[in-house]
C-alpha cells in the first residue's frame, strides 16, 4: 500500500466514523447525554460505564477475530471489512469518551 493509498483509506475511515457516530447519536443518545446508553446500562448493570461499554466492545472484537479467521476461506468484501473495522473504531472512540478524555 502506498502512502497515498493509506492516506485515502484514513480519510475514508474518518469520514465514515464521523457519519456513523452522528447518525447513531440520534438513535441512542438523549438531547443532553451523548453517552446515554452506556450510562443507563451502567445503572442497570451496577457497573461503571467503561466496564459496560467494554463488554459491548467484546462483541465487536469477536467479530473481528471471526473476520480474520475467515480470510483463509477467501478474500473479504470491502463492505464487510468497513462494517467490522468501523464498529471497533467507533466503540474505541466511545470508550475514550466514557473514560472522560
N, C-alpha and C positions, 0 to 999 in steps of 0.2 A: 504494500500500500504506500503510495506516495504521500508526501506532506500535504499536497493539495487535496488528495482524496480523503485523508484523515481530517483535514480542516472542514471539508464539506460534510463529512459524517458528523463531526462535532456540532456544526451549525444546525444540521437537521435534528439531532437529538435535543439540543437546547430549545429549538422551536417547538418540537413535538411535546417536550416536557412542559413547557410554558402553557401550551394549548390544553393539554390533558388536565393539568392541575387547576387551571382556570375553569374548565368545564366541570370537573368533579367538585369544585368548591360550591357550585350551585346545587349540587346533588347531596353533598354530605355535610357541609358547613352550615352554621346559622349566621345570621347577619352580623353578630358581634364575635363569633368564635370560629375561626377558620379551622381549628382542630377539634371541633365539637365531637365528632365520632370517637376519637381517641380519648377525649376527656370523659365522655359518657361511658364508654367501655371501661375506663379506669374505675369509675364509681361502681358500675355493675359487677365488675370482677374483683373489686377490692385490691387492686394492684396499681402501681404507678403507671401513668400513661406511657412512658417509654417501654415498660415491660409488655404492656398490652400491644403496642404498635409492633414491637419486635416479634411477638407471637404471630401477628398478621403477616409480617415480612417473611417469616419462615415459609409460609405457603408459596410465596413467590420465589424464594431461594430453591425450594424443592423443584419447582417448575423449571428453573434454570438448570439444575442438575439433570433433570429429565431431558431438557433440550440438548445439552452437551452429550449426554449418553446416546441420544437419538441420531447424532451426527454419523455414527458408524453404519447407519442404515441408508445414508444418502444425504444429499445436500438439503439444507434448510431453506425455507422460503423467507424472503425479506420481511414479509408481513408477520410471520411467527417470531422471528428474531426481534423485530421492532416492538412487538407487544410484550414479550417476556423481558427483554432488557429494559424497556420503558417502565414496566411495572416496578422492577427492582430499583431503578434510578429514582422514580417518584417516591417510593417508600423510604429510601435513604434520605431524600430531601425532607420528607415529613418527619423522619426520626430526628434529623438535625433541628427542625423547628420545635418538636416536642421536648427535646433536651434543653431548649432555651437559648440556642445560639443566636 
